[in-house]
């Protein structure tokens, strides 16, 4: 079945619920649905950020993380913040590698060392 925007058309919809596990997302990608990875599909079926943007014939892969229910592009892994010293008066820049590491969410980025 091809995704039509409804929860029921999600490939991971079974027994009136969604299985949003990572393995299900990977398995769903093998079904060759052009919506896989795009914002509406990812949000509705897996509650994750888009991993693909751009036209269907020339898709662009995105490296995204989610923080406070907002999707953002992952920072440059060499942004220089990881080895800097910060304290309560001098916080790392929001969305930086150090900020995401401190929050425990940098692992969402595919270029993190934990991926």
C-alpha positions in Angstrom: 0.0 0.0 0.0 1.2 3.5 -0.8 1.1 6.2 1.9 -1.9 8.5 1.3 -1.5 10.8 4.3 -3.6 8.7 6.7 -2.3 6.7 9.7 -4.0 3.6 8.3 -1.9 3.8 5.1 1.4 3.7 7.1 3.3 0.4 6.4 3.9 0.0 10.2 0.2 0.3 11.0 -1.1 -3.1 12.4 -3.8 -4.0 14.8 -4.9 -0.3 15.1 -1.5 0.9 16.3 1.8 2.1 14.9 5.1 0.3 15.5 7.5 3.2 15.4 10.7 1.3 16.0 13.9 2.0 14.0 13.8 -1.5 12.5 10.3 -0.9 11.2 11.4 2.4 9.6 14.2 0.6 7.8 11.9 -2.3 6.8 9.4 0.2 5.5 12.1 1.8 3.3 12.5 -1.4 1.4 8.8 -1.1 0.2 9.9 1.6 -2.3 7.1 4.1 -1.3 8.2 7.5 -2.7 6.8 9.1 0.5 9.3 7.2 2.7 11.7 9.7 4.4 9.6 12.8 3.7 8.1 15.0 6.4 4.4 14.0 6.3 5.2 10.3 6.1 7.9 10.3 8.8 5.9 12.4 11.2 2.6 10.5 10.7 4.0 7.0 10.6 7.1 7.2 12.8 7.0 10.5 14.7 10.4 11.5 13.4 11.9 14.3 11.3 12.1 14.2 7.6 15.2 12.4 6.2 14.6 13.4 2.6 13.6 16.7 0.9 13.5 18.0 -2.6 11.8 16.6 -5.7 11.1 12.9 -6.1 13.5 12.6 -9.1 16.3 14.3 -7.2 15.9 13.8 -3.5 18.2 15.4 -0.9 19.1 13.4 2.2 18.8 15.3 5.4 20.6 14.8 8.7 18.1 15.9 11.3 17.4 15.8 15.1 14.3 16.6 17.1 14.4 18.8 20.2 11.3 20.0 22.0 9.2 18.6 19.1 11.0 20.7 16.6 13.0 19.2 13.8 16.4 20.9 13.0 19.3 20.1 10.8 22.3 18.5 12.6 25.3 20.7 13.3 28.6 20.4 11.5 30.5 17.7 13.6 33.5 20.0 13.5 31.8 23.1 14.8 34.5 23.5 17.5 32.2 23.4 20.5 32.9 19.9 21.8 36.3 20.8 23.3 35.3 24.2 24.6 34.7 24.9 28.3 31.3 26.0 29.3 29.5 26.8 32.6 26.1 28.1 33.7 27.1 31.7 32.7 28.5 30.6 29.3 26.3 27.9 27.7 27.2 26.3 24.4 25.4 27.7 21.3 21.9 26.2 20.9 22.0 23.4 18.3 25.8 23.0 18.5 27.4 19.6 18.9 28.1 20.3 22.6 24.5 21.5 23.2 23.1 18.3 21.7 25.7 16.1 23.5 24.8 17.8 26.8 21.1 17.1 26.1 21.8 13.5 25.2 20.4 13.8 21.7 23.4 14.1 19.5 23.1 10.4 18.8 20.1 11.2 16.5 22.6 12.7 14.0 24.0 10.2 11.6 27.5 11.8 11.8 27.7 11.5 15.6 30.2 9.0 16.9 27.4 7.0 18.6 25.6 6.2 15.3 
